[in-house]
Amino acid sequence: MSFPQFAFNNIRRNGRAYIAFFLSSVFMVMIFFAYAVFIYHPYVTELPMGDTTATGMQIASIIVYVFAFFFVMYSISAFLKSRNKEFGILTILGAEPRQIRRLVILENMLIGSLSIIAGIGGGMLLSKLFLMLTTRFIGMDDLPFYFPVKAILITIGAFLLLFFCISLFTLVFIGNKRTLELLTGTNKPKKEPKASWFFSLLGFALLTVGFVVLRNGLNGGTIMIAAVTGIAGTYFFYSQLSVLIIRLLKRNRKTVWHGTRLLWISEMSYKMKDNARMLFMVTVVIAIASMSAVVILSLDQENREQFTNNDFPIKYNVYTPSDQMDMSAIDSTLEAAGLNYQQVYLEYFWSDADQSAVSVMPLSYYNRFNTILGKKTFQLDSDSALFVDSRNEKDQAQIDRNRFRNYAEGETLTLSLEDGSLQARVTATDVEPRFATLIYSTGVVVLPDEKFEEITQQFNANRLSGKVLYQIPAWGHAVPDRHSSEAMVSDQLLSSADTIRSDNASDENYSGFLTTRYGDFERYRQATALFTFLGIFIGLIFSISSASFLYFRLHTDLEADGKMVHSLSKMGLSFQEMKRSSTVQIAILFFLPIGVAIIETLVVVKPFLTEFGITNYTMPVLTVFGAFVLAQTFYFIIIRSRYIASLRKMMV
């Protein structure tokens, strides 16, 4: 039997241990290859957002590659530690250290080569589907299938280099141990795990610092501090603080010395210490994936809410208002589409009212606006004013940052003007939060038309702004599909936006710009869809790999756990008691990282989303965490059944 055959037989005999690692490696190669197929597609640069999408996939492929390095290195090191006895026997039979190292390299490269072949093969079979899903999900035109020679070569080269470098690096784990030390393997009695009060308190302090820093405003410095302290604190939580908590719990005999609690609590102190690095890695991986997914889904939800809350699907933003605004191009397009519509024009300027930032507009425009929306109209005397509270209650942080003073009926406001000030008595008040997004104002002062005209004649016309708003009842507020009337009319209007600008241009200056509700929604949706699509695949890798980490650790500890269960069964431990104890231990290892990751995600995303004015993120949080919990539960059921079945064979 040749040396390569010996290496192949070793892999075949340890197939149950290698299968999860092999399948996870195949999945990572397949995802990397699928990204490469899109990146190097000859027609991708000709598509709208093609360059942006290709760049996003390049970043995602780098993330997959870096994660694959750590995943493979950890997995191989776990296997090597479990095979110390095998290496010891080979040493007794005459194998030299260099031959054992060669054996390890051959095994790793063989598994790596098979993973690359299977991953590229699977990727080739699914490449057409991946291209179709990518373009449909992001809203791009379909890409034809092509034979991805460049993607194949890059994938082969990248992962061969990865497996070879890790094979060399993992030789450090073998070292030059003595034969007796190798033969004892995992049979050496473990010392009782100890935890340092200093490092336990340090871990708690680091987590606290990260929490406090994020509550004091977001910037590059605070984000970096929170990331460093959060990651370091998480490591100390698993390696020190959790062990300390279990040791303190064991002192309470009334609680611990009951049924199988003594068994699994005693075992958990060892498992938490032994698996600290693995639990730390799983937690960080899940937390990063959850944070990204929650932010992306929250932004997408906010985009949909802005669409449904927008009563005016078409808006022309006027730079320099004039009496001859020509909107005939928009009107004719809507009439050709058979759509009934109402048009309203708003003209305003920004000023200060008692040092509070406000917008000022004439009464006739405001009444026309209210009429279209079915609200009541107002009348004003020459020296009176109407104050409109237009704060958006969802964006409380933005409200706090703005200068704002609310006025009640009967109060007098002082309006700051270029050549002095104007006092007016507030005879009526109203609430209109739409102005927060329409004219970006938290407060609006409405004056009689004559007074507004008198004021505006005294300063430069460039201070005036205007908006032409179109309400189209037939379109409603539901988000339409790509082939709806609103989508097609929106595309038609945006394609003729230059014509509309030129029709209203004066002195070769742009008169303004056209925006549509659907155009803004679709542009934002495409940007978030790209990150959502990339995040789904990266999240899948993280989810599968985290389950693989746990499977490797349980398989590594199986021999030692089996001997302990065998001894306990002689003393009277029943199968049901063993099953209950093992289930609790495996559940803690599987779901504790999820719980910690959920807490860390909520701590991080709340201030981040609040900074963007997003306060309602309940559904994205439930969606993301529900997906991770369901996936982890699925892995837990499968791995638990296999693990308990293996332990049952070792009982008396």
VOGU-3710 file (C-alpha; in Angstrom, 3 decimals, decimal comma):
1> msfpqfafnn> 0,000/0,000/0,000  1,475/3,347/-1,044  1,599/6,402/1,201  -1,173/8,273/-0,718  -3,360/5,155/-0,448  -2,709/5,047/3,298  -3,806/8,709/3,582  -6,942/7,986/1,532  -7,842/5,007/3,727  -7,432/7,172/6,840
11> irrngrayia> -9,958/9,625/5,456  -12,336/6,839/4,454  -12,177/5,224/7,904  -12,841/8,597/9,580  -15,618/9,452/7,140  -18,210/10,176/9,831  -15,904/12,743/11,402  -14,908/14,361/8,108  -18,319/14,497/6,423  -19,566/17,726/8,050
21> fflssvfmvm> -16,209/19,420/7,438  -16,181/18,198/3,811  -19,745/19,367/3,081  -19,142/22,773/4,684  -15,963/23,190/2,620  -17,849/22,208/-0,553  -20,543/24,783/0,242  -17,967/27,559/0,757  -16,186/26,682/-2,498  -19,540/26,639/-4,321
31> iffayavfiy> -20,555/30,080/-3,002  -17,125/31,546/-3,813  -17,320/30,069/-7,316  -20,879/31,383/-7,829  -19,742/34,905/-6,933  -16,780/34,561/-9,325  -19,114/33,425/-12,140  -21,064/36,675/-11,780  -18,028/38,933/-11,245  -16,276/37,789/-14,436
41> hpyvtelpmg> -19,381/37,522/-16,622  -18,579/39,283/-19,938  -21,903/41,181/-20,010  -22,195/42,248/-16,385  -20,597/45,684/-16,922  -23,216/46,531/-19,559  -26,092/46,240/-17,062  -27,372/49,054/-14,813  -25,792/48,581/-11,391  -23,615/45,862/-12,935
51> dttatgmqia> -20,337/47,371/-11,726  -21,775/48,025/-8,267  -23,100/44,480/-7,986  -19,794/42,991/-9,152  -17,909/45,078/-6,576  -20,283/43,944/-3,831  -19,755/40,319/-4,798  -15,975/40,786/-4,785  -16,215/42,022/-1,190  -18,513/39,120/-0,290
61> siivyvfaff> -16,146/36,579/-1,875  -13,249/37,998/0,159  -15,334/37,619/3,342  -16,138/34,003/2,400  -12,459/33,297/1,688  -11,206/34,807/4,948  -13,852/32,958/6,941  -13,001/29,714/5,112  -9,379/30,084/6,255  -10,301/30,266/9,942
71> fvmysisafl> -12,979/27,602/9,601  -10,654/25,070/7,928  -7,805/25,826/10,331  -10,011/25,320/13,386  -11,583/22,143/12,012  -8,261/20,519/11,109  -6,710/21,392/14,482  -9,701/19,769/16,243  -9,237/16,584/14,217  -5,521/16,424/14,860
81> ksrnkefgil> -6,007/16,658/18,628  -8,477/13,769/18,528  -5,997/11,620/16,574  -3,052/11,839/18,989  -3,390/8,160/19,935  -3,329/7,165/16,252  -0,138/9,168/15,718  1,365/7,541/18,825  0,698/4,041/17,442  2,251/5,031/14,105
91> tilgaeprqi> 5,312/6,269/15,989  5,673/2,916/17,792  5,405/1,138/14,419  8,351/3,162/13,177  6,844/6,222/11,565  9,083/9,283/11,720  7,757/12,768/12,599  8,324/13,957/9,019  6,232/11,024/7,725  3,363/11,920/10,070
101> rrlvilenml> 3,563/15,515/8,875  3,531/14,316/5,280  0,499/12,159/6,069  -1,361/15,156/7,522  -0,527/17,318/4,495  -1,650/14,588/2,080  -4,928/14,081/3,937  -5,692/17,802/4,058  -4,834/18,353/0,403  -6,892/15,309/-0,619
111> igslsiiagi> -9,956/16,572/1,259  -9,324/20,065/-0,086  -9,041/18,828/-3,687  -12,230/16,785/-3,390  -14,012/19,825/-1,857  -12,851/22,037/-4,731  -13,968/19,524/-7,383  -17,352/18,974/-5,737  -17,838/22,709/-5,065  -17,059/23,750/-8,648
121> gggmllsklf> -19,173/20,874/-9,978  -22,126/21,937/-7,857  -21,522/25,557/-8,786  -21,538/24,722/-12,492  -24,850/22,908/-12,142  -26,386/25,835/-10,252  -24,602/28,738/-12,013  -27,480/29,458/-14,405  -29,922/29,419/-11,489  -27,601/31,685/-9,483
131> lmlttrfigm> -27,312/34,204/-12,340  -31,093/34,224/-12,766  -31,743/34,639/-9,027  -29,158/37,418/-8,785  -30,576/39,473/-11,639  -34,215/38,906/-10,656  -33,610/39,643/-6,971  -31,708/42,854/-7,663  -33,970/43,899/-10,555  -31,500/43,587/-13,448
141> ddlpfyfpvk> -31,854/42,059/-16,909  -31,136/38,341/-17,229  -27,566/37,273/-18,013  -26,898/34,432/-20,500  -24,984/31,342/-19,389  -21,275/31,136/-20,310  -18,465/28,707/-19,561  -16,602/30,415/-16,656  -12,972/29,454/-17,341  -11,573/32,399/-15,380
151> ailitigafl> -13,870/31,759/-12,401  -12,846/28,072/-12,346  -9,116/28,864/-12,421  -9,379/31,532/-9,724  -11,445/29,244/-7,451  -9,037/26,319/-7,889  -5,970/28,483/-7,278  -7,446/30,307/-4,281  -8,609/27,213/-2,406  -5,590/25,051/-3,259
161> llffcislft> -3,450/27,822/-1,762  -5,764/28,006/1,258  -5,659/24,274/1,996  -1,902/24,059/1,434  -1,104/27,034/3,709  -3,359/25,682/6,442  -1,807/22,217/6,080  1,621/23,717/6,731  0,308/25,868/9,554  -1,439/22,999/11,340
171> lvfignkrtl> 1,819/21,064/11,612  2,434/23,307/14,609  -0,391/21,500/16,412  1,443/18,182/16,046  4,848/19,414/17,190  7,358/16,893/18,492  5,340/15,267/21,251  6,695/12,159/22,930  5,165/8,797/22,084  3,684/8,315/25,557
181> elltgtnkpk> 2,087/11,739/25,391  0,550/10,897/22,025  -0,715/7,510/23,219  -2,499/8,983/26,216  -4,350/11,310/23,783  -7,496/12,556/25,448  -7,249/9,979/28,247  -5,272/12,239/30,530  -7,372/13,304/33,516  -8,554/16,877/33,195
191> kepkaswffs> -7,802/19,412/35,847  -10,760/21,161/37,403  -11,386/24,296/35,331  -10,452/27,489/37,110  -11,499/31,030/36,394  -9,727/34,255/37,256  -11,733/36,861/39,144  -9,606/39,545/37,493  -10,273/38,396/33,903  -13,929/37,699/34,713
201> llgfalltvg> -14,419/41,245/35,955  -12,344/42,543/33,040  -14,682/40,775/30,599  -17,737/42,253/32,317  -16,108/45,703/32,296  -15,261/45,460/28,579  -18,831/44,522/27,688  -20,108/47,413/29,823  -17,729/49,877/28,129  -18,922/48,750/24,700
211> fvvlrnglng> -22,560/49,226/25,764  -21,961/52,696/27,238  -19,848/53,936/24,312  -22,586/53,152/21,798  -25,060/55,201/23,840  -22,885/58,336/23,581  -23,176/58,895/19,831  -21,938/57,047/16,759  -18,726/57,910/14,953  -15,662/56,068/13,716
221> gtimiaavtg> -13,961/56,159/17,111  -16,915/54,916/19,170  -17,686/52,133/16,679  -14,063/50,931/16,807  -13,978/51,038/20,619  -17,300/49,188/20,845  -16,123/46,524/18,383  -12,816/45,897/20,200  -14,294/45,879/23,704  -17,304/43,816/22,617
231> iagtyffysq> -15,225/41,103/20,935  -12,673/40,954/23,761  -15,430/40,969/26,391  -17,218/38,112/24,608  -14,051/35,999/24,706  -13,546/36,603/28,438  -17,237/35,858/29,015  -16,817/32,335/27,678  -13,294/31,584/28,916  -13,582/33,115/32,403
241> lsvliirllk> -16,929/34,582/33,448  -19,111/31,612/32,422  -16,788/29,168/34,219  -16,858/31,372/37,312  -20,675/31,479/37,258  -20,870/27,670/37,058  -18,382/27,272/39,922  -20,422/29,639/42,075  -23,580/27,754/41,090  -22,037/24,421/42,182
251> rnrktvwhgt> -21,637/25,781/45,716  -25,417/25,806/46,116  -25,903/22,124/46,922  -29,640/22,472/47,412  -30,010/23,483/43,761  -27,270/21,420/42,146  -27,547/18,116/44,010  -30,850/17,153/42,450  -31,341/14,402/39,851  -29,094/14,755/36,808
261> rllwisemsy> -28,318/18,433/37,541  -25,156/17,457/39,380  -24,008/15,515/36,321  -24,610/18,088/33,606  -23,647/21,151/35,678  -20,348/19,502/36,635  -19,716/18,548/33,017  -20,618/22,035/31,708  -17,788/23,664/33,664  -15,339/21,492/31,692
271> kmkdnarmlf> -17,149/21,930/28,370  -17,373/25,718/28,718  -13,633/25,924/29,402  -12,693/23,485/26,626  -15,030/25,035/24,059  -14,508/28,689/24,974  -12,768/29,554/21,708  -15,315/27,670/19,632  -18,285/29,311/21,389  -16,592/32,696/21,032
281> mvtvviaias> -16,122/32,217/17,270  -19,708/31,007/16,771  -21,078/33,965/18,754  -19,058/36,539/16,808  -20,030/34,942/13,485  -23,748/34,860/14,317  -23,669/38,378/15,802  -22,017/39,892/12,710  -24,419/38,091/10,376  -27,429/39,114/12,517
291> msavvilsld> -26,375/42,752/12,760  -25,930/43,011/8,996  -29,239/41,296/8,274  -31,222/43,375/10,790  -29,811/46,653/9,441  -30,494/45,680/5,808  -34,036/44,464/6,498  -34,778/47,558/8,628  -33,633/49,867/5,828  -35,782/47,948/3,349
301> qenreqftnn> -38,782/48,162/5,702  -38,213/51,904/6,121  -38,089/52,303/2,345  -41,464/50,561/2,019  -42,986/52,684/4,775  -41,802/55,869/3,071  -43,458/54,696/-0,134  -46,792/53,880/1,505  -46,791/57,183/3,454  -46,111/59,261/0,340
311> dfpikynvyt> -49,355/60,796/-0,973  -47,702/62,400/-3,999  -46,192/59,904/-6,483  -44,694/62,633/-8,687  -42,797/65,672/-7,455  -40,960/68,425/-9,275  -38,572/70,338/-7,011  -38,266/73,959/-8,142  -35,041/75,894/-7,643  -36,239/79,317/-8,811
321> psdqmdmsai> -40,053/79,685/-8,724  -41,698/81,628/-11,535  -45,228/82,364/-12,720  -44,717/80,380/-15,943  -43,942/76,886/-14,673  -44,453/74,494/-17,601  -45,557/71,025/-16,440  -47,175/70,092/-19,749  -44,787/67,167/-20,312  -45,914/65,562/-17,050
331> dstleaagln> -49,578/66,404/-17,642  -49,618/64,928/-21,139  -47,906/61,725/-19,998  -50,475/61,191/-17,238  -53,369/61,967/-19,589  -52,000/59,563/-22,211  -51,948/56,856/-19,538  -55,625/57,588/-18,742  -54,904/58,713/-15,188  -56,890/61,249/-13,204
341> yqqvyleyfw> -54,703/63,508/-11,102  -54,682/66,628/-8,956  -51,829/69,098/-8,902  -50,765/71,398/-6,091  -47,919/73,891/-5,995  -46,139/74,872/-2,775  -43,916/77,938/-2,526  -41,939/78,714/0,630  -38,759/80,071/2,149  -36,802/79,197/5,283
351> sdadqsavsv> -36,525/81,580/8,181  -36,386/81,821/11,989  -39,299/82,382/14,359  -37,960/83,317/17,802  -34,736/81,410/16,925  -36,756/78,365/15,905  -36,176/77,037/12,363  -39,371/77,285/10,278  -40,597/77,416/6,700  -42,940/80,192/5,584
361> mplsyynrfn> -45,631/79,764/2,891  -48,770/81,615/1,709  -52,251/80,626/2,859  -53,695/79,897/-0,603  -51,069/77,197/-1,299  -51,590/75,644/2,108  -55,374/75,578/1,680  -55,023/73,994/-1,768  -52,760/71,346/-0,218  -55,334/70,618/2,494
371> tilgkktfql> -58,191/70,461/-0,020  -56,465/67,715/-2,021  -55,862/65,736/1,174  -59,454/66,235/2,361  -58,499/68,430/5,333  -60,097/71,657/6,525  -59,066/75,044/5,126  -58,279/78,226/7,096  -58,818/81,984/6,937  -56,373/84,570/8,292
381> dsdsalfvds> -56,492/88,275/9,039  -53,763/90,532/7,699  -51,733/90,471/10,960  -52,372/86,849/11,954  -50,583/83,585/11,200  -51,204/79,855/11,223  -48,561/77,670/12,865  -48,218/74,099/11,592  -46,415/71,496/13,676  -44,796/69,268/11,043
391> rnekdqaqid> -42,514/67,190/13,242  -42,145/63,568/12,290  -42,733/61,760/15,581  -40,815/58,688/14,376  -37,590/60,655/14,201  -37,320/61,876/17,797  -33,526/62,228/17,603  -33,853/64,536/14,593  -36,484/66,574/16,447  -34,151/67,024/19,402
401> rnrfrnyaeg> -31,348/68,218/17,117  -33,549/70,810/15,373  -34,383/74,180/16,813  -38,102/73,978/17,470  -40,713/75,920/19,418  -44,363/74,988/19,404  -46,903/77,845/19,373  -50,406/77,870/20,797  -53,338/79,996/19,691  -53,114/83,563/21,013
411> etltlsledg> -49,299/83,639/21,182  -47,235/86,065/19,135  -44,336/84,881/16,982  -41,496/87,035/15,681  -40,308/86,151/12,185  -36,730/87,113/11,302  -36,368/88,737/7,884  -33,458/90,242/5,934  -34,420/93,860/6,700  -35,842/93,380/10,173
421> slqarvtatd> -38,549/91,299/11,760  -42,275/90,660/11,503  -44,628/89,989/14,383  -47,816/88,013/13,866  -50,436/86,652/16,251  -51,064/82,904/15,976  -54,823/82,591/15,474  -54,872/78,924/14,446  -52,679/75,833/14,648  -52,509/72,631/12,659
431> veprfatliy> -50,488/69,402/12,490  -49,087/68,153/9,174  -46,179/65,653/9,504  -45,963/65,302/5,692  -44,011/68,550/5,554  -41,159/66,875/7,413  -40,285/64,946/4,243  -41,828/67,225/1,607  -40,064/70,471/2,554  -37,751/69,145/5,321
441> stgvvvlpde> -39,228/71,314/8,023  -40,377/70,654/11,589  -42,459/73,846/11,760  -44,329/75,901/9,136  -45,640/79,454/9,463  -48,546/80,188/7,098  -49,168/83,878/6,299  -51,903/85,666/4,318  -51,054/85,829/0,602  -50,663/89,625/0,624
451> kfeeitqqfn> -48,245/89,531/3,551  -46,214/86,699/1,981  -45,977/88,607/-1,326  -44,924/91,778/0,483  -42,109/89,925/2,273  -40,801/88,024/-0,766  -40,550/91,204/-2,848  -37,979/92,510/-0,399  -35,352/89,785/-0,865  -33,634/87,863/-3,629
461> anrlsgkvly> -35,820/85,353/-5,482  -33,118/82,702/-4,974  -34,284/82,383/-1,385  -37,610/81,015/-2,592  -38,175/77,310/-3,169  -41,085/75,472/-4,674  -42,530/72,020/-5,270  -45,101/70,850/-7,795  -46,911/67,829/-6,325  -49,132/65,350/-8,148
471> qipawghavp> -51,704/63,191/-6,402  -52,929/60,193/-8,435  -55,752/58,303/-6,646  -55,606/55,254/-8,967  -52,086/54,371/-7,809  -52,981/54,151/-4,133  -50,309/53,435/-1,505  -49,463/49,747/-2,005  -45,980/48,981/-3,345  -46,497/48,091/-7,057
481> drhsseamvs> -44,678/45,473/-9,115  -42,265/46,171/-11,948  -44,967/45,979/-14,657  -47,557/48,217/-12,972  -48,898/51,475/-14,359  -46,989/53,506/-11,782  -43,680/51,790/-12,603  -44,034/52,294/-16,359  -45,193/55,931/-16,114  -42,419/56,646/-13,618
491> dqllssadti> -39,785/55,239/-15,983  -41,233/57,259/-18,853  -41,188/60,512/-16,876  -37,676/59,995/-15,525  -36,398/59,306/-19,039  -37,816/62,704/-20,131  -36,630/64,582/-17,023  -34,097/66,595/-19,063  -36,865/67,824/-21,348  -38,936/68,981/-18,370
501> rsdnasdeny> -35,924/70,832/-16,940  -35,161/72,557/-20,245  -38,797/73,629/-20,627  -38,488/75,525/-17,355  -34,873/76,686/-17,631  -34,040/80,366/-17,328  -30,701/81,970/-18,194  -29,271/78,505/-18,969  -29,741/77,490/-15,319  -31,509/74,329/-14,230
511> sgflttrygd> -34,995/75,073/-12,984  -35,182/72,032/-10,727  -35,352/68,249/-10,830  -38,014/65,572/-11,100  -38,464/62,720/-8,637  -41,051/59,964/-8,536  -42,205/57,844/-5,635  -41,567/54,603/-7,488  -38,194/55,757/-8,850  -36,907/56,624/-5,365
521> feryrqatal> -38,249/53,349/-3,985  -36,765/51,198/-6,750  -33,342/52,859/-6,603  -33,161/52,331/-2,853  -34,580/48,810/-3,132  -31,935/47,778/-5,661  -29,160/49,003/-3,392  -30,506/47,140/-0,353  -31,447/44,098/-2,465  -27,808/43,656/-3,454
531> ftflgifigl> -26,660/43,581/0,154  -29,623/41,398/1,131  -28,772/38,887/-1,573  -25,094/38,781/-0,597  -25,997/38,608/3,088  -28,284/35,610/2,577  -25,475/33,487/1,162  -22,905/34,671/3,700  -25,423/34,033/6,485  -25,985/30,508/5,155
541> ifsissasfl> -22,251/29,837/5,314  -22,016/31,219/8,841  -25,015/29,172/9,963  -23,775/25,877/8,496  -20,233/26,473/9,692  -21,301/27,275/13,253  -23,168/23,955/13,384  -20,072/22,236/11,976  -17,905/23,789/14,707  -20,193/22,321/17,354
551> yfrlhtdlea> -20,297/18,935/15,621  -16,482/18,803/15,520  -16,183/19,549/19,210  -18,761/16,953/20,192  -17,090/14,358/17,981  -13,685/15,203/19,479  -15,035/14,724/23,017  -17,065/11,619/22,128  -14,434/9,083/23,223  -13,925/10,687/26,636
561> dgkmvhslsk> -17,668/11,218/27,149  -18,356/7,630/26,132  -15,970/6,251/28,749  -17,562/8,419/31,417  -21,071/7,311/30,424  -19,921/3,673/30,393  -18,641/3,973/33,960  -21,755/5,800/35,152  -24,043/3,220/33,551  -22,334/0,553/35,676
571> mglsfqemkr> -23,238/2,643/38,711  -26,918/2,760/37,678  -27,236/5,664/35,214  -30,240/4,927/33,003  -30,494/5,735/29,298  -33,210/8,355/29,933  -31,039/10,106/32,524  -28,073/10,075/30,154  -30,296/11,376/27,345  -31,685/14,187/29,515
581> sstvqiailf> -28,245/15,247/30,765  -26,662/15,136/27,290  -29,577/17,062/25,766  -29,195/19,900/28,269  -25,431/20,101/27,643  -25,776/20,078/23,846  -28,630/22,626/24,006  -26,446/25,021/26,022  -23,598/24,684/23,525  -25,975/25,261/20,596
591> flpigvaiie> -28,234/28,013/21,911  -26,039/29,987/24,325  -24,127/31,592/21,413  -27,475/32,473/19,801  -28,664/34,143/23,025  -25,453/36,125/23,481  -25,454/37,119/19,788  -29,069/38,332/20,063  -28,212/40,559/23,034  -25,114/41,969/21,303
601> tlvvvkpflt> -27,069/42,588/18,100  -29,821/44,503/19,902  -27,227/46,597/21,753  -25,486/47,537/18,495  -28,326/47,989/16,003  -30,570/50,143/18,195  -28,304/53,242/18,265  -27,201/52,588/14,675  -30,746/52,516/13,298  -31,850/55,395/15,530
611> efgitnytmp> -29,095/57,465/13,914  -30,910/56,891/10,588  -34,272/57,767/12,100  -35,476/54,147/12,158  -37,211/53,246/15,407  -39,481/50,388/14,277  -37,268/47,360/13,672  -39,279/44,688/15,492  -40,117/42,619/12,393  -36,540/42,569/10,999
621> vltvfgafvl> -35,228/41,485/14,412  -37,840/38,719/14,741  -37,231/37,582/11,148  -33,453/37,341/11,492  -33,375/35,759/14,932  -36,240/33,421/14,047  -34,298/32,203/10,998  -31,135/31,570/13,041  -33,027/29,844/15,850  -34,892/27,603/13,386
631> aqtfyfiiir> -31,674/26,696/11,579  -29,856/26,034/14,832  -32,779/23,945/16,108  -32,646/21,849/12,952  -28,907/21,220/13,403  -29,427/20,583/17,127  -32,027/17,856/16,518  -29,848/16,043/13,979  -26,551/16,263/15,873  -28,163/15,468/19,239
641> sryiaslrkm> -29,727/12,281/17,868  -26,407/11,107/16,389  -24,482/11,979/19,546  -26,907/10,240/21,919  -27,050/7,199/19,637  -23,248/6,959/19,826  -23,261/7,264/23,637  -26,002/4,656/23,966  -23,751/2,051/22,327  -21,181/2,619/25,071
651> mv> -23,575/2,021/27,971  -23,757/-1,297/29,806
//
